[in-house]
Amino acid sequence: MSTQRYNRYEKARIIGARALQIAHGAPVLIETDQTQPILIAAEEYDAGVLPFTVNRGQHT
């Protein structure tokens, strides 16, 4: 993960999207004992290994 900080809504969106990927069979990026996709995704987020970015463009 880059040095960009995410607000709580962005963090929830990133973790939720990653949990959905894991639930559909995506490989897990870290070693973990967790079995629930949401918990695995949260651990991956905390480890900083998720390749997600947030585009904070202007809304019209």
Buried (B, 14 or more C-beta within 10 A) or exposed (E): BEEEEBEEEBBEBBBEEBBEBBEEEBEBBEEEEBEEBBBBBBBBBEEEEBEBEBEEEEEE
